[in-house]
Amino acid sequence: MVEALADRLIPPDPETPGGKDIGCAVFIDRQLAGPYGRFEGLYMGAPFQPGTKQQGPQSPVTPAQQYRLALAAIDRHSRQTYGDTPFVKLSEAQQDEIVGNLENGSIKIEGKPGSDFFDLLLKDTQQGFFADPIYGGNRDMAAWKMIGFPGARYDYRDWVDRHNERYPHPPVGIGLHPGWSL
């Protein structure tokens, strides 16, 4: 289901893979299984109140729990709206409609606007699209190639001031550099 959602947020085109094929769901899955998914290192004590944008999430619900609740709610909504059809089996137009309703908050998740989950999903999908491939997303460094990012090169200072000039070398990921070992 996360693959289908990622493909609606970043649809494929003839030049670039979409969120599914570039590995955004793999990235998200790995992040949710780690410290990020458990909100490790963050204060998790009450009181939980709506905070300002600068304060970040104010909730006892971790990102991993948010995904579990939201994916189940989205699938329930899909089945109720489209004759027992799960989200992943809907047409792209129907999926887009549900994603749009998440974004505008008209779909509720545990009594809260779906826009909260939409914002989380969008951020995580964008990070998976542009992250170093070692984290599971940006398969074949396709996003970096698309924007001309050199990747994790140790030195490209002689190119910093060369504006509007294409960088001639392919991107290098943290785990794929021939001289580095993990």
Backbone bond lengths (Angstrom), bond angles and torsions (degrees), N, CA, C in turn:
res aa  C-N    CA-C-N  psi(-1)  N-CA   C-N-CA  omega(-1)  CA-C   N-CA-C  phi
1 M - - - 1.443 - - 1.528 110.72 -
2 V 1.329 116.56 -38.03 1.475 119.28 178.60 1.525 109.88 -65.12
3 E 1.339 117.36 -35.80 1.470 119.41 176.27 1.521 110.72 -60.43
4 A 1.333 117.12 -44.90 1.462 121.04 179.73 1.525 110.87 -63.46
5 L 1.329 117.24 -41.79 1.463 120.88 178.16 1.530 110.87 -64.63
6 A 1.323 117.08 -42.84 1.465 120.64 179.59 1.521 110.91 -62.72
7 D 1.316 117.27 -36.01 1.467 120.87 178.67 1.524 112.01 -71.32
8 R 1.308 117.79 -24.32 1.465 119.78 176.22 1.528 109.73 -79.73
9 L 1.327 117.22 -33.45 1.470 120.33 178.69 1.529 111.21 -75.95
10 I 1.324 116.63 -38.83 1.472 122.11 177.69 1.530 106.71 -129.42
11 P 1.341 116.21 84.35 1.468 118.64 -177.87 1.526 111.52 -72.05
12 P 1.317 116.31 148.70 1.468 119.09 178.18 1.528 110.28 -69.88
13 D 1.307 115.23 155.34 1.461 121.05 171.97 1.522 107.65 -137.17
14 P 1.311 119.16 176.56 1.466 119.60 -176.72 1.529 114.68 -61.29
15 E 1.320 117.45 -21.02 1.470 121.29 -176.13 1.530 113.52 -99.37
16 T 1.316 116.95 -26.48 1.465 120.47 -170.73 1.520 110.72 -139.14
17 P 1.346 117.96 139.51 1.469 119.30 175.56 1.522 110.72 -67.77
18 G 1.309 115.65 157.99 1.455 120.85 177.25 1.523 111.39 -86.32
19 G 1.316 114.95 -174.87 1.454 121.28 -177.35 1.519 113.88 -57.94
20 K 1.332 117.01 -35.24 1.472 120.02 179.82 1.525 111.22 -68.69
21 D 1.340 116.11 -53.65 1.468 120.01 -173.94 1.528 113.17 -70.89
22 I 1.319 117.36 -21.85 1.462 118.81 179.46 1.534 111.26 -86.64
23 G 1.351 116.81 -8.54 1.466 120.08 172.64 1.510 116.07 97.85
24 C 1.326 118.63 21.36 1.470 120.11 -178.72 1.531 111.93 -60.66
25 A 1.326 117.61 -37.50 1.469 120.08 -179.86 1.526 111.26 -67.17
26 V 1.327 117.08 -36.43 1.467 120.67 176.92 1.530 109.34 -64.51
27 F 1.334 116.11 -44.89 1.463 120.89 177.68 1.534 110.08 -57.51
28 I 1.339 116.27 -49.64 1.464 120.49 -177.67 1.529 110.29 -62.30
29 D 1.315 117.04 -43.73 1.461 120.77 -179.92 1.527 111.06 -59.34
30 R 1.313 116.29 -44.99 1.472 119.76 179.45 1.519 111.59 -65.16
31 Q 1.326 117.27 -38.95 1.461 120.31 179.25 1.531 110.83 -66.60
32 L 1.329 116.63 -41.38 1.462 120.13 -179.26 1.522 112.27 -67.92
33 A 1.321 117.02 -26.67 1.470 120.95 179.03 1.526 112.20 -80.26
34 G 1.321 117.19 -9.80 1.458 121.54 -176.87 1.520 112.94 -108.75
35 P 1.326 116.21 -161.54 1.470 121.33 -177.40 1.523 114.06 -56.94
36 Y 1.323 118.11 -37.05 1.467 120.86 179.26 1.528 110.43 -59.75
37 G 1.309 117.27 -44.71 1.461 121.50 -178.23 1.509 113.70 -64.72
38 R 1.337 116.62 -23.47 1.467 121.74 179.53 1.522 112.25 -102.05
39 F 1.331 117.53 1.63 1.477 123.17 -176.43 1.537 110.92 57.49
40 E 1.336 116.29 33.63 1.463 118.94 179.03 1.520 109.52 -62.20
41 G 1.295 115.49 142.97 1.454 120.86 178.19 1.517 113.52 84.05
42 L 1.322 117.83 -2.81 1.454 120.85 178.29 1.519 109.50 -108.84
43 Y 1.313 116.19 149.86 1.449 121.24 177.47 1.519 108.86 -67.42
44 M 1.322 117.28 124.66 1.457 121.28 -176.80 1.528 111.90 -121.54
45 G 1.329 117.35 23.47 1.456 119.98 179.43 1.517 111.71 -94.56
46 A 1.315 115.39 153.93 1.461 120.98 178.15 1.531 109.32 -70.27
47 P 1.291 121.21 164.46 1.458 126.18 6.17 1.529 111.51 -83.68
48 F 1.322 115.44 149.25 1.456 120.90 177.63 1.517 108.10 -104.88
49 Q 1.306 114.91 114.87 1.456 121.25 -178.87 1.514 108.54 -130.46
50 P 1.314 116.34 154.63 1.469 117.04 174.26 1.524 109.09 -60.67
51 G 1.309 116.41 123.59 1.453 120.70 -179.57 1.517 111.56 -100.84
52 T 1.295 115.00 177.68 1.461 119.27 175.13 1.525 108.23 -77.13
53 K 1.313 115.74 168.20 1.459 120.19 179.47 1.532 110.52 -59.03
54 Q 1.325 116.99 -36.17 1.459 121.37 -178.44 1.526 112.42 -70.93
55 Q 1.314 118.00 -20.57 1.460 121.41 -178.43 1.520 112.75 -84.44
56 G 1.304 117.86 -16.44 1.455 120.34 179.98 1.510 112.11 77.45
57 P 1.320 116.61 -168.70 1.465 120.02 -175.66 1.517 112.20 -66.18
58 Q 1.314 115.62 138.93 1.460 122.85 176.50 1.526 106.35 -122.14
59 S 1.322 116.58 82.93 1.460 119.27 -173.51 1.524 110.43 -156.06
60 P 1.316 116.31 147.16 1.463 119.20 173.65 1.530 111.85 -79.48
61 V 1.332 116.93 -6.26 1.460 122.06 -176.92 1.531 108.72 -89.07
62 T 1.317 116.42 122.26 1.466 121.04 -179.78 1.527 110.11 -77.01
63 P 1.333 118.31 163.83 1.470 119.62 176.62 1.533 112.81 -55.70
64 A 1.321 118.26 -41.42 1.469 120.21 179.47 1.525 110.71 -61.02
65 Q 1.329 116.79 -42.25 1.459 120.42 178.04 1.530 110.99 -66.97
66 Q 1.335 116.92 -38.35 1.465 120.49 178.08 1.528 110.39 -59.80
67 Y 1.317 117.04 -44.30 1.460 120.58 179.24 1.523 110.93 -61.62
68 R 1.334 116.88 -45.95 1.463 119.38 -178.92 1.524 111.23 -59.64
69 L 1.338 116.25 -47.15 1.465 120.70 -179.59 1.531 110.85 -64.37
70 A 1.322 116.45 -45.62 1.461 120.73 -174.82 1.527 111.87 -68.77
71 L 1.316 117.50 -43.76 1.466 119.49 -179.50 1.528 110.82 -62.34
72 A 1.319 116.67 -40.16 1.466 119.82 177.28 1.526 110.41 -65.42
73 A 1.331 118.17 -41.66 1.466 121.52 179.98 1.527 111.24 -66.45
74 I 1.316 117.40 -39.99 1.469 121.14 179.25 1.521 109.78 -65.17
75 D 1.309 116.99 -42.48 1.461 119.76 179.54 1.530 110.84 -66.19
76 R 1.328 117.38 -40.87 1.475 120.38 176.23 1.525 110.28 -59.95
77 H 1.340 115.70 -45.46 1.470 120.38 179.21 1.529 110.42 -60.41
78 S 1.309 116.66 -43.99 1.463 121.40 179.18 1.525 110.96 -59.61
79 R 1.317 116.29 -46.05 1.471 120.83 -177.86 1.533 111.05 -67.09
80 Q 1.331 116.73 -38.19 1.468 120.00 179.22 1.528 111.51 -70.09
81 T 1.324 116.63 -36.26 1.461 121.38 -175.13 1.518 112.67 -83.28
82 Y 1.325 117.11 -35.51 1.462 121.32 -172.28 1.532 112.99 -119.19
83 G 1.315 116.89 45.16 1.457 121.49 171.70 1.510 115.50 56.95
84 D 1.317 116.36 55.29 1.465 123.53 177.02 1.536 113.81 63.10
85 T 1.336 116.89 24.19 1.468 120.77 177.34 1.526 109.14 -92.86
86 P 1.340 117.68 124.31 1.469 119.37 177.93 1.534 110.78 -67.18
87 F 1.299 115.84 156.51 1.470 121.97 -176.71 1.521 112.00 -52.62
88 V 1.321 117.37 -44.37 1.473 120.25 -175.19 1.520 112.97 -66.97
89 K 1.332 118.50 -17.24 1.469 122.07 179.99 1.531 112.43 -96.27
90 L 1.325 117.87 -4.31 1.466 121.28 179.95 1.526 110.56 -72.37
91 S 1.312 115.90 160.11 1.467 120.26 173.31 1.528 108.68 -69.08
92 E 1.315 116.52 162.22 1.465 120.12 178.83 1.525 110.58 -59.73
93 A 1.326 117.68 -38.73 1.465 120.73 179.65 1.532 110.79 -63.72
94 Q 1.338 117.48 -40.94 1.460 120.60 178.23 1.528 110.82 -67.61
95 Q 1.331 116.29 -41.38 1.466 119.72 176.79 1.521 110.14 -61.77
96 D 1.336 117.14 -42.73 1.471 120.70 178.46 1.526 111.30 -60.59
97 E 1.324 116.10 -37.93 1.466 119.80 178.98 1.532 110.32 -63.03
98 I 1.333 116.14 -44.23 1.468 119.72 179.12 1.527 110.51 -65.43
99 V 1.320 117.37 -43.74 1.469 120.23 179.10 1.531 109.92 -62.15
100 G 1.335 117.32 -40.57 1.464 120.63 176.50 1.517 112.22 -61.99
101 N 1.339 116.25 -39.22 1.466 120.05 177.79 1.528 112.13 -70.22
102 L 1.326 116.59 -29.95 1.468 119.37 172.03 1.520 109.42 -64.60
103 E 1.331 115.19 -48.19 1.465 120.26 -176.97 1.524 111.94 -60.16
104 N 1.332 117.15 -42.33 1.471 118.45 -178.02 1.526 113.02 -84.72
105 G 1.339 117.30 -1.46 1.456 121.28 173.64 1.514 114.96 84.82
106 S 1.337 118.58 6.06 1.466 118.71 -178.14 1.527 112.87 -76.42
107 I 1.323 117.99 -18.60 1.465 120.90 170.78 1.528 106.93 -91.46
108 K 1.297 116.21 130.22 1.467 121.20 -179.28 1.525 110.00 -99.72
109 I 1.327 114.72 142.68 1.462 121.66 175.96 1.523 106.59 -125.51
110 E 1.326 115.04 111.96 1.470 121.06 -177.34 1.532 110.46 54.38
111 G 1.322 116.16 39.99 1.463 121.49 176.90 1.517 115.14 80.46
112 K 1.319 117.42 -0.89 1.470 120.97 -179.91 1.519 109.17 -110.14
113 P 1.338 116.89 156.39 1.471 118.72 -179.72 1.525 111.75 -61.95
114 G 1.325 115.98 138.87 1.459 121.62 177.93 1.516 112.95 -63.45
115 S 1.334 116.72 -14.08 1.468 120.08 179.69 1.525 111.58 -63.25
116 D 1.334 117.48 -28.31 1.468 119.88 176.92 1.533 109.91 -62.09
117 F 1.341 115.69 -46.49 1.464 118.84 178.38 1.523 110.73 -69.46
118 F 1.326 117.28 -39.23 1.462 120.11 178.96 1.523 110.47 -55.76
119 D 1.331 116.95 -45.90 1.469 120.82 179.94 1.524 111.25 -60.23
120 L 1.330 116.95 -42.43 1.468 121.96 178.43 1.525 110.49 -64.30
121 L 1.325 117.11 -47.60 1.454 122.29 179.99 1.528 111.30 -61.74
122 L 1.321 117.17 -43.76 1.466 120.83 -179.85 1.521 111.12 -62.61
123 K 1.331 116.88 -45.57 1.472 120.77 179.25 1.524 110.53 -61.91
124 D 1.317 116.74 -47.09 1.462 120.24 -178.50 1.535 111.37 -65.28
125 T 1.324 117.19 -37.71 1.464 121.19 179.01 1.526 110.48 -66.88
126 Q 1.316 117.10 -43.25 1.469 120.74 177.70 1.530 110.56 -62.22
127 Q 1.318 116.75 -42.25 1.455 119.56 178.80 1.519 111.11 -64.43
128 G 1.328 117.13 -40.56 1.460 120.78 177.47 1.517 112.24 -64.88
129 F 1.318 117.10 -33.62 1.458 121.69 -179.24 1.527 110.97 -68.29
130 F 1.336 116.82 -38.90 1.463 120.63 -174.14 1.528 114.79 -105.87
131 A 1.325 118.82 -2.36 1.469 121.56 -177.70 1.520 111.52 -68.49
132 D 1.312 115.33 163.25 1.457 119.76 172.34 1.530 107.84 -62.08
133 P 1.328 117.83 138.54 1.466 120.49 -177.92 1.528 114.93 -57.30
134 I 1.308 117.56 -19.49 1.469 119.49 179.48 1.531 111.58 -60.89
135 Y 1.340 116.73 -21.32 1.461 121.08 -178.78 1.527 113.07 -91.86
136 G 1.325 117.69 1.60 1.457 120.59 173.64 1.514 115.84 107.34
137 G 1.317 118.93 -19.23 1.462 121.58 178.22 1.520 110.61 -102.78
138 N 1.320 115.93 -169.56 1.469 122.30 177.13 1.536 111.19 49.64
139 R 1.336 115.25 46.64 1.461 121.69 -178.70 1.530 110.71 -53.78
140 D 1.311 115.55 133.57 1.474 123.72 -178.73 1.524 112.34 59.12
141 M 1.323 116.42 19.33 1.466 122.98 179.88 1.529 112.03 55.76
142 A 1.328 115.97 30.99 1.467 121.59 -176.16 1.527 112.04 -59.80
143 A 1.325 118.02 -40.62 1.472 120.01 -179.76 1.525 110.08 -67.05
144 W 1.322 117.22 -41.10 1.464 120.37 178.99 1.520 110.65 -64.34
145 K 1.332 116.82 -41.08 1.470 120.32 178.12 1.529 109.95 -63.15
146 M 1.320 115.79 -39.45 1.456 121.15 -178.66 1.530 111.31 -60.60
147 I 1.329 117.63 -41.30 1.465 120.31 -176.58 1.529 113.19 -98.69
148 G 1.333 117.45 -2.51 1.464 120.60 179.09 1.517 114.09 77.45
149 F 1.324 117.45 26.35 1.467 121.34 179.18 1.527 109.65 -80.46
150 P 1.330 119.22 131.26 1.462 120.95 -176.04 1.520 114.61 -75.24
151 G 1.325 117.64 -10.87 1.452 119.83 179.55 1.512 112.21 84.00
152 A 1.322 115.66 -151.40 1.463 122.19 -173.62 1.529 111.04 -91.17
153 R 1.300 116.19 53.54 1.473 119.95 177.20 1.522 108.86 -78.39
154 Y 1.299 115.27 141.94 1.458 118.86 -176.90 1.522 112.36 -72.31
155 D 1.333 118.15 -24.25 1.464 119.03 -177.23 1.527 110.27 -159.17
156 Y 1.287 115.93 119.05 1.467 120.37 171.72 1.534 109.24 -140.90
157 R 1.352 114.91 36.57 1.457 121.01 -179.36 1.521 113.25 -59.10
158 D 1.337 116.93 -34.64 1.454 118.46 -178.11 1.533 111.79 -69.81
159 W 1.318 118.82 -6.22 1.458 122.11 178.09 1.518 113.17 -106.53
160 V 1.326 118.38 -8.66 1.458 121.69 -174.50 1.530 111.91 -60.00
161 D 1.307 118.48 -41.96 1.472 121.27 -176.91 1.521 113.63 -92.96
162 R 1.293 118.31 8.39 1.469 121.80 -178.97 1.533 109.06 -96.31
163 H 1.317 114.67 82.23 1.461 121.05 -175.85 1.527 111.12 -76.10
164 N 1.335 115.17 149.36 1.465 123.57 177.96 1.519 113.05 57.49
165 E 1.320 115.60 27.68 1.458 121.33 176.56 1.525 107.48 -120.49
166 R 1.289 116.07 130.41 1.460 120.09 -178.54 1.529 110.28 -70.51
167 Y 1.320 115.84 132.13 1.464 121.65 177.23 1.527 107.48 -72.68
168 P 1.335 119.06 125.53 1.463 120.71 -169.39 1.532 116.06 -82.13
169 H 1.320 117.89 -9.81 1.460 120.04 -175.15 1.528 110.56 -103.02
170 P 1.325 117.18 148.00 1.468 119.20 178.08 1.530 110.05 -71.11
171 P 1.338 116.60 157.10 1.463 118.83 178.29 1.527 111.71 -66.72
172 V 1.316 114.73 156.28 1.461 122.24 178.90 1.528 108.02 -125.14
173 G 1.329 116.71 128.87 1.456 121.15 176.85 1.515 110.96 -90.79
174 I 1.302 116.41 162.50 1.467 121.46 -178.49 1.526 110.92 -55.75
175 G 1.319 117.45 -47.67 1.461 120.94 -174.84 1.518 114.74 -88.95
176 L 1.332 117.31 -1.20 1.461 119.05 -174.23 1.524 113.63 -111.94
177 H 1.306 117.55 1.04 1.468 120.02 179.70 1.529 107.93 -71.84
178 P 1.343 117.95 130.10 1.467 119.58 -174.85 1.530 114.08 -63.52
179 G 1.316 118.40 -23.69 1.461 120.03 -177.81 1.523 113.42 -92.84
180 W 1.319 117.80 -2.79 1.459 121.23 -177.56 1.513 109.71 -110.35
181 S 1.303 116.72 146.70 1.459 119.41 174.02 1.525 107.88 -131.85
182 L 1.303 114.61 149.30 1.475 119.91 -177.38 1.502 111.00 -92.93
